[in-house]
């Protein structure tokens, strides 16, 4: 959970889940303040697992105990999928669906109850939204929402609706505004980012968008992408990594498994070889590129042999930044009805995956010692290299681009020894 708020009588936003939720939370807070709202708590929920929903409900109760006078509005994917369960909570004043949560008019209205439309009928392009962090260091630009795929473990399409994209020219104008406001780096984000453009009239793919942003914003120093689906990486995107040094050499891949049968049961559209080939192909054109990945441990029916294929993917793809998820059945999904792996095996496999990821990260960090690397500084005395490795840099203000010599590592991040 991420907290965004100021004073006790201000508009406070509690954000669960993905980066897109955080971008939308910033937009909701600004819209509510513009409407003169005070003493308002917005809970922007996540529905990715049953545990995520439980945490949302627990937080709502806690907030009401701490701020009994506050008006609590629940929105986000969990509220969209099951509004009745939140409306039934005595602590909740209003439940607002995903389709209306970033509309300023929604925050001008002050009525109680449920305001949730059928998200599956949504067709309009999402509003262009951005959220800046670390002062004016990095901006997250939401260019897409929704998902047309039906992975067997995932409930999110029913919270976000079909894939909708922001028109390309609106994205480029927003990027230019962000650069004009002093941001050094932009991250393009969405629910299913590589599906960008399929719903637009000329069907521009993600690679075309990336090239257009870089062309329209020549002063942009760094462009990044949030998580992508490896099977949808188009040729123009590969070209952009090969030709444009301002497109940062780091990708986070939605892989989930390294076993073909499990991928089929997940209803993923890629196979193990697709992931390996994408990573190898990108390394050929951009040798310094680094990869992170989402991986699920203990998916139903997963045997030890199947798990070993996922574990081997860490080395086969050269993954260094892992997000490991022990499988958690989400009610309402096909995977929840499949024969489960024992909780003990799920926990043990997740532990082994994390250990493999930690070892891969340490190897990457050790290889950076004595190198001169360019770092964009952030708050808290740290910064990020071009491949998104975190560096402890000491007392340097955020939003500066500096070259440092790496003195060593603590196993989790690099340590700068001084300016290069």
N, C-alpha and C positions, 0 to 999 in steps of 0.2 A: 504494500500500500504506500502511496505517495501523497503527502499532504501539501496542499497549496492554499494558503490563507494568510491573513495579516492579524488584525485585532479581533478580540472576542465578539464584537458587534458587527464585524465585517462579513463578507461572503467567504465561506470556507469550503474548499473542495477536497474530498477524500477520493483518491484515484486508485483503482485496482487494475491489474492486468497490463495490457500492451502499451507501446509507445503512442499509438494512435489515440488511445483513451486519454493519455496525458496531454496531447495536443488539443483534444476536444475539451478537456477540463479547463485549460487556460482560456479557451474561447468562451465557454459557459460562464466562467467567473467574470470576465470582462463584460459580457452581455448583461449579466445580472446586476453588476455595479452600475452600468449605464442606465438601467431602469430604476435606479434608486433603491435596490433591495439591500436590506441589512438583516443581521441576525439570521442568516440563512446558511444551512449546511447542505451541500450537494454531494451525494454519494454516487460516484461514477463506477458502476459495478462491472465485474467480470464473471463470465459463465464457463470458462474453459474447463473447469473441473467442479465436481460437487463440493470439494474442499474450499474452492474459491468462493462459492455461493455461501457456504457456512461462515466463512470469515467476514463476508459482507454483512450478513445478518447480525453476527456478533458485534461488529463495529457500530452498526446502527444503534443497538441497545446501549453500548458504552457511551456513544455521543449523547444520547438522550439523558443518561444519568449525569454526565458532566455538564451539559447545557440544556437543562429542561425547558428553557424558554425558546430555544431555537426551532425554526421550521425546517424539517428534514425533507428533502426531495431526493428520491432514488431514481437513477437513470442508468444507462449502460446496458450491456448485453443480458445480464441476469434479469434486469427489470423488463427488458423487451420480451424475453422468452417466457417468463412466468410472472407477469405483473401482479396477479392476484395474491401470491404469497407475500409480497411486500406491502400491498395495500392492506392486508389483514393485520399487519404489525401495528400496534397502537402508537408506536413511536413515529410512524411515517405519515407525513401530511399529504404527500403527492407522489405519484409514480409517473415518470415521463419517459416515453420511448426514444429509441435511438434516432428515429427520423426527425424528431422535433427538437432534440436537445441543444443543437447549436444555432437554432433559429432565435434571433433576439426577441421575436414576438412571444415565444414560449415563456420567457422570463418576465415579460410585461404582464402576463396573465398571472393571477394569484389564487386561482381556484384550487380546491383540494380534489382528491380522488385520483382516478386513472386516466391518463392521456397518452394512450399507446395505439398507434395505427398498425396496419398490416405491413410489416417491413418487406415482405416478399413481393409486394406490388410496387415497391419503390423503383422508379426509373430515372428520376432527375439526377443530374450530376451533383456530387456533394459540393458544399461551399468550400472555397479555398481557405485552408486553415494553417496557421503556423504557430509555433511555440518556441521561444528562445530560452536557452539555459546558459548557465555560467556567464552571466552578464551578457555581453554581445559576442560570445565566442562561437556558439553553435546554434543553428536554428533547425527545427524539424518541420518539414513542409509536407502536409498530408495531401496526396495527389490522387488517392483511390480509396474506396471502401467497398465492403461486401465481397462475396466469394461465390462463384458458380460451381465449385467442386463439392463433393460429398464424401470426404474421408470418413471412414467408419467410426473413428473415435471422436469426431469433432462436432460440436453443437453450434459453433460460431456462425455458420451461414444463416442459421435461423435467428440469430441476434442482429446480424448486419445486413441481411438481404442479398440481392444479386449484386454482382460486380458493377460499380459505377466509377467513372473516371472524370477528373477535372480536365476540361479542354486544355490542350497544349499551350495555347497563347496565354491563358490565365495563369498557368504555372510559371511560365517565363517572366510574366510581369511581376508576379509575387516574388520570384527569386531576385529580380532586380531591386524591388523595394527593400528586401531584407539586406542585400549588399549595401544599398544606400543608407540603411540604418546602422551599419557598422559590423554586421556579422561576417566572420572570416570563413565559416564553414556551413554548408547546408546538407541536411540528410533528407532524402526523399523517402517517404514512408506511406504505408497503406496496409490493408488487411491481406491482400494478395497482390503484392506490388508488380509481379511479372505479368499479371493479367491486364496491366494498364493499357488503355486505348482500344481494347476489343469492342467496347460498346460505343465508341465515337465514330462519326461518319466516315473518316478516312482511315480508321484503325491504326493510328500510330502506335508502334510497340514501345516498350520501355527504352530500348536503345536509342530510338529516335528522340524520345523525350530527353534523355541524358545529353545527347549531342546538342539539342536545341537550347537547353539551359546553359550549357557551357559556352555556346556561341552568343547567346543573348546577354550573358553576364561575364564579360571578359575580366572584370575585377574580382570575380569569385576565386578564392584561393584553393578551396577544397570542396569537393562534392562527394557525398557518400550515399550508399543505398542501405535501407534496412533489409530485413530478411527476405530472401527470394526463393522461388521454387526452381530447382536446377533444370527441370525439363523444359521450362519456358524461357530460358536465357536465349534471346534472339541474336542473330548474327551481328546486327548493328551494335548490340551491347558488348559483344566480344571485341569488335573493332574499337569501340570507345576505350576499353581497358588497354588495348594495344597502343592506341595513338594519343591518348589524352592524359598527360601526367597529373592534371588536376582532378581526375577521377581516382579517388584513393584506392590503393591496392589492398582492399579488405572486403570480403563478402561473408555474410552469415547465411547459411543454407538451411532450408527446411528439409531435412533428410529423413528423420524419424526412425529409420531402421536401415541396416545393411544387409538384410536377408530378403531375397526376392519373393519367397512365399509370404512372409509377414507383410511386405510392402503390398502384395496383392490383396491380402486380407484387410489391410488398412485402406484399400482403395486409393492408394497413391498411384500417380501416373508415370512415375519413373522406376527404373530398376537400378540395382547396385552398380552396374557398369555405366549407367548414365551419369551418376554422381562422380565416379572415378574419372571418367572421360572429360567431364566439364572441368574438374580441378586440374587435370593434367593439361588440357588445352589452354586454360587461362595462364597456367604457369609457363607454358611455352612462349606466350606473347607478353607476359608480365612476370618475370621470374620472382620478384619480391613479394608477390601477392600472398596474403594469409587468409585462412578460412576458419570460420566458426560454424557451429551446426547445432540444431535442435535434434536430440535423440531421445527416444522413448525406451525405457528398460521394462521388460516383463509384460509386453503386449500379450493378450490372450493367445494361447496355443504356442507361444514361443518356447522352443526347447533350448537346451544348453548349446547345441550345435548352431542353431539359428542365432542365438545371442552372440556366439563367437564371431559370426559374420559381421555383426554390428560393431563389436569390439575391434575387429581388424580394420574397420573402416577409418578409425582414427589415424592409423598409419598409412593406409592405402590412399586416403584423400589428403593426408597431411593436415589434419585438423588440430588447431591449437586453442580454440576458445569454445568450450562445450557448454551448452545448456542441457542438462540431463533431467529428464522427467520420469520418475517412477510411474508406471501406468496406474491411472486412477479412473475407474469406470464412471462415465458420465451418463446418468439416466437419460433415456431418450435417443441414445445412439446405438447403432448395430453392434459395436464392439462390447457394449455392456451386457449383451446376451451371449457372447462367445465364452467358451470354457476358459476360466481364468487360470493364471499362474499363481502359485501360492504367495501370500504376502511376504514370506521370508525370502523366497527366491527373487521377487521383485526388488526388495530392499538390497539384497546382496549384489544383484546385477547392476543396480544403479550405483552402488558404491564402487564396483570395479570399473565402470565407465568413467566415473569422476576421477578415479585414481589414474586412469590412462590419460585423461584430459589434462590433469595436473602435471603428469610427467612430460607430456608433449609441450605444454606451456613452459615448463622449466627448461627444456631443451632449447626452445626458441629464445628464451630470455638469455640463457648462457651464451648463445651464439652472437648476441648483440654487444657483448663487452668490448670496449675500446673503439666501437664504431662512433662516427659522428652522425647524429640523426636530427632531423627537423621536427620540432615539437610545437604544437599549439597549446598554450598554457590555459589551465582552468583554475577554478577556485580550489582552495584546500592544498595548495602547494604541489599539484600534479599537472600533468598534461598528457597529450596523446601524440604518438608518432603517426606517420602516414598510414602504417598498417594497423592502427588502432591499439597498439600496445601502450599501456599506461606507464608513465615515467614520473618518479618523484623528483621534482626540480627545485624545491625549496621556496624561499620567499620572493616569488616573482608574480606580479599581478596577472590576472586572467586576460585572455584575448591578445596575447603577444605571440608572434611566430619567432621562435628562437632555434639556433643550432647548438646542440649540446653533445659532449663526449660522454659515453656511457661508462661509468666506473664499475658497475656490477649489478647484482640483483638480489632481492630477498626471497626469490622463488615465486613471487606473485606479481611483482612489477619491477621495472628497471630503476636504477639509481643513477642520476646524472652526476658526473664529477665536476662539471664546469662548462662554461660556454666554449663552443668550438672556434 
